[in-house]
Amino acid sequence: MREVRVRFAPSPTGALHIGGVRTALYNFLLARQSKGTMILRIEDTDQIRFVPGAEEYILEALSWAGITIDEGVGVGGPYAPYRQSERRPIYMQYAQQLIDAGHAYYAFDTEADLDAMRERLKAAGVASPHYNSITRMQMRNSLTLTEEEVKSLLEAKTPYVVRLKVPRKEEVRLNDLIRGWVMVHSSQIDDKVLMKSDGMPTYHMANVVDDYLMKISHVIRGEEWLPSAPLHVLLYKYLGWEKEMPQFAHLPLLLKPTGEGKLSKRDADQLGFPIFPLDWVDPVTKEKATGFREAGYLPEALINFLAFLGWNPGTSQEIFSMDELINAFSVERIGKAGTKFDIHKAQWFNQQYIRAKSDEELSQFLLDLLAKENITCSKEKAMKIISIMKERVSFLKDLWEQGKFLFHAPTAFDESVVSKKWNDDAVKVLSAYRGELAKITDFDAATAKATLEKVTSSLAIGTGKILQALRLSVTGAGAGPDLMMVMEIIGPDEVVERIDYALKTLNAKVV
C-alpha cells in the first residue's frame, strides 16, 4: 500500500476563498484517516498576481480552522523548499527532458505572431483558436525551424516558451475517484506552455513535477482543474512517471444559494455573508471583506458545515467533531454535482456548537465582550445571562448585541407593543408592582413571579394581560428571554427604576 501524502497548494493571489478551505479540509481528513501526511505548498509561479500578505493569511486561516500541517511552508520537511518560486532551478531540467524526448518544443513566437494566428483562425471560422497539433506547424518553433536556426536563437537569448507537444489523435484516460473514468481526445487539448519566457514554470509543469518529487499519493482539488487533468496525465506519461501518478479526485463546485452558477465574492457581498475564513483587506484597493471568524462563526462549526458541502456520511448524523469527521470521511462519498452554499445552514451549525459549549466557557467569552465595552460584570451574573441567552443566539457576539438591555435601561419602547398593550390595566399593575418590589430584600425570579401574581390577583387583572407591558418597561421590547430571570439578573432596584421611567414616559400614551 502506498503511503498517503496529500497536499494543499494554494496560490498567494489574495484572500483564501472558503472553497479553498473545503479543499484543504478534505485533504486533511484523508491524511489523518490514513495516518498519512498533510503538506502545504505555495504555488507562487505567477509573480504578476502575487499579493503581499496572502501567504501569511493562508497560514493563519488554516490554523484557525484547525487544519494542521505536517510538512511544507511554515513547517519544513524533507522536500523543501515548498514555495515554487524557490524551486525555480528544478523545473527546466524536466522541461529539457521532455524536449529531448520529443514531447515538448521551444516556441519563439512573439505576441504579434500569436495575435496574427488567432486572427487567421477566426477568419477561417474557427470558434476557439488554439496553439495545437495543427496550428503549431505554421508557427515559429523548434518543430518548424532548422536545428541551426533554433541553436542560433537560443544562443542569442531570444525569448521563448516551452510547449507540450500534444499528440494529434490519442485518447487520454483518467480514473477520477469521484467521477469515474474521464476520457478526452487529444484534439481537444492545446499545446500548453510549460515554461514561461521568464524562466518560471506554469502551473501545469510545476504542479506535476512537485507532486512527483514530493511523492503525493492523492490530488484532491476543485472541479475547475478537471479540464487540466488530461494534460497532467500526458505529462506523467511523457516523463516516465505513470506508475507514480497520484489518484485524482475533483471536488464539486460550490454554487450560489439559488443553485444557479458558481459562488462568487460578488454573490456573497450582495447576500450579506462572508466568503473568506478571516477578514481580508486588499493591499491595493484597501477594500475590506469580512471573514467567517470576525462574523462570529466558531471554527468547528464552519468545518462541520464545509464538510457537508459535497460529502455526506451516509447516516442522519449532522454534528461531527473533527475526530468524528476523520473517522467517517471517505472520498467515495463525495458527490459529483455542485452543492448549494446555504448560509442559513452554516448559521444553524454555529448555533448548535454554541449550545453545546458549557456555560462556564460562554460566560468567559461574555466577560471578554463586556470588558471591550468597559462594563464590569461578576462571573455569577455572567453565568445567569448565559443561562437565558444561550438558546437564543446564533453567534457569540449576539450575547452582547442581544443582551445590551441587561446593562443599559431602555430609552425607547417598541411602539407596536405600546399601542396594543400599554393601557389602564398595565399602569395599575405596574404602579402597584413597583411598590411591592421596593419592599423585597431577598429577590430572585421566583419571588418576582410570586409578587406579580399577588398584585394581579389583588387587582383582579389577569397576569397574562400585562406581561408584555411589564417586559416593555423593563427591556423596551415585547419579546425576549425569560422575563423573571431578566429581572433577577437586573435586580429589584434597577427594575423599579425602569418601571418608573416607563410609567413616566408612556402614561401619555394610555388609551
C-alpha positions in Angstrom: 0.0 0.0 0.0 1.3 3.4 -0.9 1.8 5.9 1.9 -0.9 8.6 1.8 0.6 12.0 1.1 -1.7 14.8 0.2 -1.1 18.5 -0.4 -3.0 21.7 -0.3 -1.4 24.0 -2.8 -3.0 27.5 -2.9 -1.7 30.5 -4.8 -0.9 33.6 -2.8 -3.0 35.9 -5.0 -5.4 37.2 -2.4 -7.6 36.0 0.4 -8.2 32.3 0.6 -11.7 31.5 -0.7 -13.9 29.4 1.5 -13.9 26.8 -1.3 -10.2 26.5 -0.8 -10.7 25.8 2.9 -13.0 23.0 2.0 -10.3 21.6 -0.4 -7.8 21.8 2.4 -10.2 20.1 4.8 -10.9 17.1 2.6 -7.1 16.6 2.0 -6.6 16.9 5.8 -9.3 14.4 6.6 -7.9 11.8 4.2 -4.4 12.3 5.6 -5.5 11.9 9.2 -7.7 8.9 8.5 -4.9 7.2 6.6 -2.2 8.1 9.2 -0.7 10.0 6.2 1.0 13.4 5.7 -0.7 16.8 5.1 1.5 19.1 3.0 1.2 22.8 2.4 2.8 24.0 -0.8 2.6 27.6 -2.0 2.2 27.8 -5.8 3.6 31.3 -6.5 4.9 30.8 -10.0 2.6 33.7 -11.2 4.6 36.5 -9.8 2.4 39.1 -11.6 -0.6 38.1 -9.5 1.3 37.7 -6.2 -0.2 39.6 -3.4 1.8 40.6 -0.3 0.4 39.1 2.9 -1.6 36.4 1.1 0.7 33.6 2.3 0.5 34.7 5.9 -3.2 34.9 5.6 -3.4 31.3 4.3 -1.3 30.0 7.2 -3.4 31.9 9.8 -6.7 30.8 8.2 -5.7 27.1 8.2 -4.5 27.3 11.8 -7.8 29.0 12.9 -9.8 26.3 11.2 -7.9 23.5 13.0 -6.3 22.2 9.8 -2.8 21.4 10.9 0.1 21.0 8.5 2.7 18.2 8.9 5.1 19.3 6.2 5.6 22.3 4.0 5.6 26.1 4.3 5.8 27.2 7.9 6.9 23.7 9.0 9.7 22.5 6.7 10.3 18.9 5.7 12.4 16.6 3.5 11.3 18.0 0.2 11.9 21.7 0.9 11.6 24.3 -0.4 7.9 24.3 -0.5 7.4 27.6 -2.3 7.5 27.1 -6.0 9.3 30.4 -6.7 12.2 29.0 -4.6 12.2 25.7 -6.6 12.7 27.5 -10.0 16.0 25.7 -10.9 14.3 22.3 -10.6 11.8 22.7 -13.4 13.9 23.4 -16.5 15.7 20.1 -16.3 12.4 18.2 -16.7 11.3 20.5 -19.5 14.6 19.8 -21.2 13.9 16.0 -20.7 10.6 16.4 -22.5 12.2 18.4 -25.3 15.0 15.8 -25.7 12.4 13.0 -25.9 10.3 14.9 -28.5 7.4 15.6 -26.2 7.9 19.3 -25.9 9.5 22.1 -28.0 10.8 25.6 -28.0 8.3 28.3 -29.2 9.8 31.6 -30.2 6.5 33.3 -31.3 6.0 36.9 -30.4 2.8 38.3 -29.1 2.2 39.7 -32.6 2.7 36.2 -34.1 0.2 34.8 -31.7 -2.4 37.5 -32.4 -1.9 37.0 -36.1 -2.5 33.3 -35.7 -5.7 33.9 -33.8 -7.0 36.3 -36.4 -6.3 33.9 -39.2 -8.2 31.1 -37.4 -11.1 33.4 -36.6 -11.3 34.5 -40.3 -11.4 30.8 -41.2 -14.4 30.2 -38.9 -12.6 28.6 -36.0 -14.6 29.5 -32.9 -11.8 28.8 -30.3 -8.4 29.4 -31.8 -5.6 27.4 -30.1 -1.9 26.7 -30.5 -2.2 22.9 -31.1 -1.2 19.9 -33.2 -2.4 21.6 -36.4 -1.6 25.3 -35.9 1.9 24.7 -34.4 3.2 23.8 -37.9 2.5 27.3 -39.1 4.3 28.9 -36.1 7.8 29.9 -35.2 9.1 27.0 -33.1 11.7 24.2 -33.0 9.3 21.9 -34.9 9.3 24.2 -37.9 12.7 25.8 -37.7 16.0 24.0 -38.5 18.4 22.9 -35.8 20.8 25.7 -36.8 18.1 28.3 -36.5 17.0 27.0 -33.1 20.5 26.9 -31.8 21.2 30.5 -33.1 18.0 31.8 -31.4 18.9 30.2 -28.1 22.5 31.5 -28.2 21.1 35.0 -29.0 18.9 34.6 -25.9 15.8 35.2 -28.0 12.7 35.0 -25.7 10.9 31.6 -25.9 8.5 29.4 -24.1 8.5 25.6 -23.8 5.2 24.0 -25.0 4.0 20.4 -24.6 3.7 18.6 -27.9 0.2 17.1 -27.6 -0.4 14.1 -29.9 -3.0 14.7 -32.6 -5.0 11.5 -32.3 -4.9 9.9 -28.9 -7.5 9.2 -26.2 -6.4 10.4 -22.8 -8.0 8.5 -19.9 -8.2 9.3 -16.2 -9.9 7.3 -13.5 -11.2 10.0 -11.1 -12.1 8.8 -7.6 -15.3 10.9 -7.6 -16.3 11.0 -11.3 -15.1 7.6 -12.5 -13.4 7.3 -15.9 -12.9 10.7 -17.7 -11.9 10.4 -21.4 -10.7 13.3 -23.5 -9.5 13.2 -27.1 -6.1 14.8 -27.5 -7.5 17.0 -30.3 -9.3 18.9 -27.6 -6.1 19.7 -25.8 -3.9 22.6 -26.9 -0.1 22.7 -26.7 0.1 24.3 -23.2 3.0 26.4 -22.2 5.2 24.5 -19.6 7.9 27.1 -19.1 7.4 30.8 -19.5 9.7 33.2 -21.1 10.8 34.5 -17.7 12.1 31.0 -16.8 9.3 30.3 -14.4 7.1 27.2 -14.9 3.4 27.4 -15.5 1.0 25.7 -13.0 0.9 22.6 -15.1 4.6 21.9 -15.2 5.3 22.9 -11.6 2.3 21.0 -10.3 3.2 17.7 -11.9 6.9 17.9 -11.1 6.4 18.9 -7.5 3.7 16.2 -6.9 6.1 13.6 -8.2 9.1 14.8 -6.3 7.1 15.2 -3.1 5.6 11.7 -3.5 2.0 12.9 -3.5 -0.4 9.9 -3.5 -3.7 11.8 -3.9 -4.6 15.1 -5.5 -7.9 16.4 -4.2 -8.7 19.7 -5.9 -11.6 21.7 -7.3 -13.6 20.8 -10.3 -12.2 23.8 -12.2 -9.0 21.8 -12.6 -10.7 18.8 -14.2 -10.1 20.2 -17.8 -6.4 20.3 -17.0 -6.2 16.7 -15.7 -5.7 15.0 -19.1 -2.8 17.4 -19.8 -1.3 16.3 -16.4 -1.8 12.7 -17.3 0.2 13.2 -20.5 3.0 14.9 -18.5 3.2 11.9 -16.2 3.3 9.6 -19.1 6.0 11.5 -21.1 8.2 12.0 -18.0 8.0 8.3 -17.3 6.2 8.6 -14.1 2.9 6.9 -14.9 3.3 4.3 -12.1 3.8 7.1 -9.6 0.9 9.3 -10.8 -1.3 10.2 -7.9 -5.0 9.3 -7.7 -7.2 12.3 -8.7 -10.4 13.5 -7.0 -12.0 16.6 -8.4 -14.5 18.2 -6.0 -17.9 19.5 -7.0 -18.4 23.2 -7.4 -19.8 25.4 -4.6 -22.9 27.0 -6.0 -24.8 30.2 -5.3 -27.6 29.7 -2.6 -30.1 29.6 -5.5 -28.1 26.7 -7.1 -27.6 28.7 -10.3 -23.9 29.1 -11.1 -20.7 29.1 -9.2 -20.5 31.0 -5.9 -18.5 34.3 -6.2 -17.5 37.1 -3.8 -20.0 39.3 -5.5 -22.8 36.9 -4.7 -21.6 36.8 -1.0 -21.4 40.6 -0.8 -24.9 41.0 -2.3 -26.4 38.5 0.0 -24.5 39.7 3.1 -22.4 36.8 4.1 -18.7 36.1 4.2 -16.8 34.1 1.6 -13.4 34.2 3.3 -12.4 32.5 6.5 -10.8 35.6 8.0 -11.1 39.4 7.5 -9.2 40.5 4.4 -8.1 44.0 3.4 -7.0 44.3 -0.2 -3.5 45.8 -0.1 -4.1 47.9 -3.2 -7.8 49.0 -3.0 -7.9 48.8 0.8 -11.3 47.2 0.4 -12.2 45.2 3.4 -14.0 41.8 3.3 -15.5 40.3 6.4 -14.3 36.8 7.3 -16.3 34.0 9.0 -14.2 34.3 12.1 -14.9 38.0 12.5 -18.6 37.4 11.6 -18.8 35.3 14.7 -18.6 31.7 13.4 -16.8 29.1 15.5 -14.1 27.3 13.6 -15.5 23.9 14.5 -19.0 24.9 13.2 -17.6 26.2 9.9 -15.6 23.0 9.5 -18.7 20.9 10.1 -20.6 23.0 7.6 -17.9 22.8 4.9 -17.6 19.0 5.3 -21.2 18.6 4.2 -20.7 20.8 1.1 -20.3 17.9 -1.2 -19.8 15.0 1.2 -22.3 13.0 3.3 -21.7 10.3 5.9 -24.5 8.1 4.7 -26.3 8.5 8.0 -28.6 11.0 9.6 -25.9 12.4 11.8 -25.1 16.1 11.2 -23.0 17.3 14.1 -19.4 15.9 13.8 -16.3 16.8 15.8 -13.1 16.9 13.8 -12.2 13.4 15.1 -15.6 12.1 14.1 -15.2 13.6 10.6 -11.8 11.9 10.3 -13.3 8.5 11.1 -16.3 8.9 8.9 -14.8 10.6 5.8 -14.3 8.8 2.5 -13.6 10.3 -0.9 -16.0 7.9 -2.4 -18.9 9.6 -0.6 -18.2 12.9 -2.2 -20.8 13.7 -4.8 -20.3 14.8 -8.4 -23.0 17.5 -8.6 -22.4 21.1 -7.4 -23.7 21.9 -3.9 -25.6 25.0 -2.8 -23.9 27.3 -0.3 -26.7 27.6 2.2 -25.5 30.3 4.7 -28.6 29.6 6.9 -27.3 26.0 7.4 -23.9 27.5 8.4 -25.7 29.7 11.0 -27.6 26.6 12.2 -24.3 24.7 12.7 -22.9 27.7 14.6 -26.0 27.8 16.9 -25.7 24.1 17.7 -22.0 24.5 18.6 -22.7 27.4 20.8 -25.4 25.5 22.6 -23.0 22.6 23.1 -20.5 24.8 24.9 -20.5 24.9 28.7 -22.0 28.0 30.5 -18.6 28.4 32.1 -16.8 28.8 28.7 -19.5 31.1 27.3 -19.6 33.2 30.4 -15.9 33.9 30.0 -16.4 34.9 26.4 -19.2 37.3 27.5 -17.0 38.8 30.1 -14.4 39.5 27.4 -17.0 41.2 25.3 -18.2 43.3 28.2 -14.6 44.3 29.0 -14.3 45.7 25.5 -17.4 47.8 26.3 -15.9 48.9 29.6 -18.6 47.1 31.5 -17.9 45.3 34.8 -19.8 42.2 35.5 -19.4 39.4 38.1 -18.9 35.8 37.0 -22.1 34.9 38.8 -24.1 37.4 36.8 -22.4 36.4 33.5 -23.4 32.8 34.1 -27.0 33.8 34.7 -27.0 35.8 31.5 -25.7 32.8 29.6 -28.4 30.6 31.0 -31.2 32.8 29.4 -29.3 33.8 26.2 -27.6 30.6 25.2 -30.5 29.1 23.3 -31.4 32.3 21.6 -28.2 33.3 19.8 -26.6 32.2 16.6 -23.3 34.0 17.1 -21.2 34.6 20.2 -21.3 38.4 19.6 -25.1 38.2 19.9 -24.6 37.6 23.6 -23.8 41.3 23.8 -25.8 42.6 20.8 -29.0 41.0 22.0 -28.3 41.4 25.7 -27.5 45.1 25.9 -30.8 45.7 27.7 -29.4 43.8 30.7 -26.8 46.6 31.2 -28.5 49.6 29.7 -32.0 50.7 30.6 -34.3 51.3 27.6 -34.7 54.9 26.5 -37.2 54.0 23.7 -40.0 51.5 23.6 -41.4 49.2 20.8 -44.3 51.3 19.5 -46.3 48.3 18.3 -46.3 46.9 21.8 -47.1 50.3 23.3 -50.2 50.7 21.1 -51.5 47.3 21.9 -50.5 46.5 25.5 -50.0 49.8 27.3 -53.3 50.6 28.9 -55.0 51.5 32.2 -54.7 47.9 33.5 -51.0 47.9 32.7 -50.5 51.2 34.5 -52.4 49.9 37.6 -50.5 46.7 37.9 -47.1 48.2 37.2 -47.6 51.0 39.7 -48.6 48.5 42.4 -45.9 46.0 41.4 -43.1 48.5 41.6 -44.2 49.4 45.1 -44.1 45.7 46.2 -40.7 45.2 44.6 -39.3 48.0 46.6 -40.1 46.1 49.8 -38.4 42.9 48.8 -35.0 42.1 50.4 -34.4 38.6 49.1 -35.1 38.9 45.4 -35.0 36.2 42.7 -37.0 35.1 39.7 -39.4 33.0 41.8 -40.1 36.0 44.1 -40.6 38.3 41.2 -43.2 36.0 39.7 -45.0 35.3 43.0 -45.1 39.0 43.7 -46.5 39.8 40.3 -49.2 37.2 40.7 -50.1 38.5 44.1 -50.5 42.0 42.7 -52.6 41.0 39.6 -54.8 38.8 41.8 -55.5 41.7 44.2 -56.4 43.9 41.3 -58.4 41.2 39.6 -56.4 41.7 36.4 -55.1 38.6 34.6 -51.3 38.3 34.7 -51.1 37.4 31.0 -52.8 40.7 30.1 -49.9 42.8 31.4 -46.8 40.6 30.9 -45.9 42.3 27.7 -46.3 45.7 29.2 -44.0 44.7 32.1 -41.5 43.3 29.6 -41.7 46.5 27.6 -41.0 48.7 30.7 -38.0 46.5 31.7 -36.4 45.8 28.3 -38.0 48.2 25.8 -39.2 45.3 23.7 -42.2 43.0 23.5 -40.3 39.7 23.4 -37.1 38.2 24.7 -35.7 35.7 27.2 -37.4 34.6 30.4 -38.7 37.8 32.0 -38.5 36.8 35.6 -34.8 35.7 35.1 -34.2 39.0 33.4 -35.5 40.8 36.5 -33.4 38.6 38.8 -30.3 39.5 36.8 -31.0 43.2 36.7 -32.0 43.3 40.4 -35.1 44.8 42.1 -33.8 48.4 42.4 -33.0 48.6 38.7 -36.4 47.0 37.8 -38.2 49.6 39.9 -36.2 52.4 38.2 -37.1 51.1 34.7 -40.8 50.7 35.6 -40.8 54.3 37.0 -39.3 55.6 33.7 -41.8 53.7 31.6 -44.7 54.9 33.7 -43.5 58.5 33.4 -42.7 58.2 29.6 -45.6 56.1 28.4 -48.5 57.3 30.6 -49.4 59.9 27.9 -50.0 57.0 25.6 -52.6 55.3 27.7 -55.7 54.7 25.7 
